[in-house]
Amino acid sequence: MNATSAPIIGICGGGNLAHAMAGWLGARGLRVNILTRKPEQWNKTISASFPDGTALRPPLGRISNHPEILEECSLVLVAVPRFGIREICLRIKPFLRRDQGLAIVPGTPDVMDMAEDASWTSSVSLMGIYKVPLICRTLEYGHSVSILGSRPLNRIWVAPGNDAGHWSALLETLFDTPLEPLSSPWPFLLNNSNPLLHPSRCMSLFRHYREGTFYDRQFLFYEEWTEEASELYIRADQELLALCSRCPGMEIGRDIIPVLNYYESRNAAELTGKIRSIPAFRGVKAPMVLREQGWAPDFASRYFTEDVPLGTGPICRLAEKLGVPSPTLHSFVEWNTSMLDRFSPLQEKS
């Protein structure tokens, strides 16, 4: 990309994905501005390691807690936890222009709500990216990140009235990932990634957890994936696909890929082997915390506080509304709720 014509990219957030996108885009010679609540903890450069073993330390642009730094950006990427998307979008809205792009990464049902609001569609080019473009892990906050891999294929939905071809082409170039168009924003709600993937593994790991139980190590989330987790994931996916078939505009095979097809597997055993072998998943740890007595589940992790309440929960509510049976999905919500009610540190503080 020509440096003189390269867009300035704004990133809202300070989590793993924000770090990775800053490192990835900075390494491509782009100027990246970071909107974060902790600007004082960010270095002026970010050390980024890549899957091929290379490591670079690209400079960053402006780093601030004030949204005015987004005014000069051509594209703004919002990469914050789901519970914070609405708040950050409202905060940056006065600083956006109609010719700018605003991409929620990954896309959530908030994109659907914003697309129905004329005050949003008239003020910015709104879009959502179906899945995170990079698999990553922050090494030191504001300083370094390990980029474990990028997706070979992703999808995008651009709100009607915007130049979908332009924004798709730009994002394909930025992340070196082909993007296929989504025909509707439904997949941001009906998503068979984290809202199904994470609770399948967490429930299979900690289904029988009781207070006072401790483990002698922190489990690997994917490399020790089990057939029980695969069976839960497949059943949950089948329920979700049945729900998708009731939603106008949702095309199975295009807007949502069945889990077994996506992972090129025929059954739970093959799915287990596939998930265990994915290079980008190596080293990812289960949500656990070390106590004096040993390892315990970390119920403050987003796997529990975000993926199920804000991901699986709304899917179940839509299933109930449409009369689509979803016992596995409901079991995720019921189990997760019971764990949070009993063990969440947030409950203890309230």
C-alpha positions, -999 to 999 in steps of 0.1 A, spaced: 0 0 0 14 34 -10 24 53 21 12 86 6 -23 73 0 -25 49 29 -55 55 52 -51 64 88 -68 37 109 -84 43 143 -87 15 168 -111 17 198 -101 -7 226 -72 -21 246 -78 -58 246 -60 -86 227 -76 -78 194 -69 -41 196 -32 -49 204 -30 -73 175 -46 -50 150 -23 -22 160 7 -44 156 -5 -60 123 -15 -27 107 15 -8 120 38 -34 106 23 -28 72 34 9 74 0 23 83 -5 50 109 -27 37 137 -44 59 163 -55 42 195 -85 53 216 -81 37 250 -90 44 286 -53 38 296 -32 59 271 -5 63 297 2 26 297 8 24 259 43 27 244 49 48 213 58 16 195 43 -19 198 63 -51 196 45 -77 174 56 -113 168 41 -132 139 34 -169 131 65 -171 108 88 -162 137 94 -126 126 91 -98 151 86 -61 144 83 -29 164 62 -5 144 55 30 156 20 40 166 1 72 159 -18 92 184 -28 74 216 -55 91 237 -87 87 257 -103 115 237 -123 106 205 -110 136 186 -81 115 175 -105 96 152 -114 126 132 -84 122 109 -91 84 104 -105 69 72 -116 38 90 -124 32 127 -123 -3 141 -142 -9 173 -127 -39 192 -141 -37 228 -161 -63 249 -197 -67 238 -211 -49 269 -191 -18 260 -199 -15 223 -229 7 226 -212 30 251 -181 36 230 -200 40 198 -222 68 213 -191 84 227 -173 86 194 -203 94 173 -199 132 174 -164 128 159 -174 107 129 -181 117 93 -202 103 66 -172 94 44 -156 74 73 -160 37 78 -170 23 113 -165 -14 116 -175 -34 147 -150 -63 151 -164 -89 155 -199 -79 145 -226 -81 172 -264 -75 174 -256 -39 181 -248 -35 144 -284 -46 136 -298 -20 160 -275 8 147 -284 -1 111 -321 6 119 -312 40 134 -312 68 108 -289 89 130 -262 63 125 -267 54 88 -266 91 79 -235 99 99 -210 71 90 -205 40 68 -215 13 92 -203 -23 89 -196 -55 109 -169 -81 105 -182 -116 112 -152 -129 131 -120 -115 146 -95 -113 118 -65 -122 140 -59 -149 167 -37 -133 192 -25 -128 228 -13 -97 245 21 -102 261 25 -69 279 -3 -44 279 4 -15 256 38 -28 247 38 -62 230 15 -88 213 18 -123 199 -2 -127 166 -8 -164 164 -26 -165 130 -51 -148 107 -83 -162 92 -81 -176 57 -116 -163 50 -139 -139 68 -172 -122 60 -185 -87 61 -219 -69 62 -220 -33 51 -252 -13 58 -273 -5 27 -265 29 11 -227 25 15 -200 15 -9 -197 -22 1 -172 -29 -26 -149 -2 -14 -149 -11 22 -146 -49 15 -116 -43 -7 -99 -20 18 -104 -45 47 -92 -74 25 -60 -55 18 -55 -44 54 -58 -80 68 -47 -101 38 -80 -120 42 -107 -126 15 -140 -112 26 -173 -127 14 -205 -105 18 -232 -113 42 -267 -108 29 -280 -96 62 -268 -87 97 -286 -117 112 -253 -137 115 -241 -112 141 -268 -126 164 -270 -162 151 -233 -169 154 -219 -205 159 -185 -193 170 -179 -180 205 -215 -183 218 -214 -220 210 -177 -229 209 -167 -215 243 -196 -228 265 -192 -262 249 -157 -265 262 -162 -247 295 -192 -268 304 -174 -300 295 -145 -289 316 -163 -276 347 -197 -291 346 -191 -309 379 -172 -281 396 -180 -275 433 -167 -249 457 -134 -261 472 -124 -280 441 -89 -272 428 -69 -286 398 -32 -292 397 -27 -273 364 -43 -249 339 -58 -269 311 -52 -261 274 -85 -249 259 -81 -263 224 -52 -287 224 -69 -308 251 -104 -304 235 -126 -335 242 -152 -354 223 -177 -344 249 -171 -308 240 -174 -316 203 -207 -334 209 -221 -304 227 -208 -281 200 -224 -302 172 -258 -304 190 -258 -267 198 -250 -260 161 -278 -282 149 -302 -262 171 -289 -229 158 -292 -240 122 -328 -249 128 -334 -214 142 -316 -198 112 -339 -216 88 -368 -197 104 -351 -162 99 -358 -146 65 -326 -137 47 -304 -162 65 -289 -186 40 -273 -217 55 -240 -225 38 -234 -188 30 -244 -166 60 -236 -194 84 -214 -224 78 -224 -256 98 -197 -264 123 -188 -298 108 -185 -282 73 -164 -253 86 -139 -277 104 -140 -302 75 -152 -330 98 -178 -357 97 -184 -365 134 -174 -356 169 -141 -376 168 -129 -359 136 -140 -325 149 -120 -331 181 -89 -339 162 -93 -309 139 -97 -284 168 -68 -299 187 -45 -295 156 -52 -259 146 -18 -241 148 -34 -207 157 -51 -223 188 -19 -236 203 -11 -224 237 -45 -209 245 -53 -216 281 -86 -224 297 -102 -196 318 -87 -205 351 -70 -186 380 -43 -197 403 -52 -198 440 -31 -209 470 -46 -243 469 -43 -248 431 -61 -238 399 -98 -229 398 -122 -217 370 -120 -180 364 -157 -169 365 -147 -133 359 -135 -144 324 -153 -131 294 -160 -167 285 -185 -167 313 -195 -131 317 -198 -122 280 -200 -151 256 -230 -167 272 -251 -138 287 -246 -116 256 -241 -143 229 -259 -176 237 -287 -159 258 -302 -137 230 -301 -167 207 -321 -187 232 -346 -158 236 -352 -157 199 -356 -195 198 -383 -193 225 -400 -165 206 -401 -185 174 -409 -218 191 -377 -236 180 -365 -262 205 -330 -256 218 -323 -277 248 -285 -277 244 -283 -240 240 -306 -235 270 -284 -258 290 -254 -236 284 -273 -206 297 -287 -224 327 -254 -238 337 -234 -206 331 -260 -186 351 -258 -210 380 -220 -208 380 -220 -170 380 -247 -168 407 -226 -190 430 -190 -182 422 -186 -149 403 -164 -124 420 -189 -97 407 -217 -114 427 -195 -114 458 -189 -77 455 -226 -67 450 
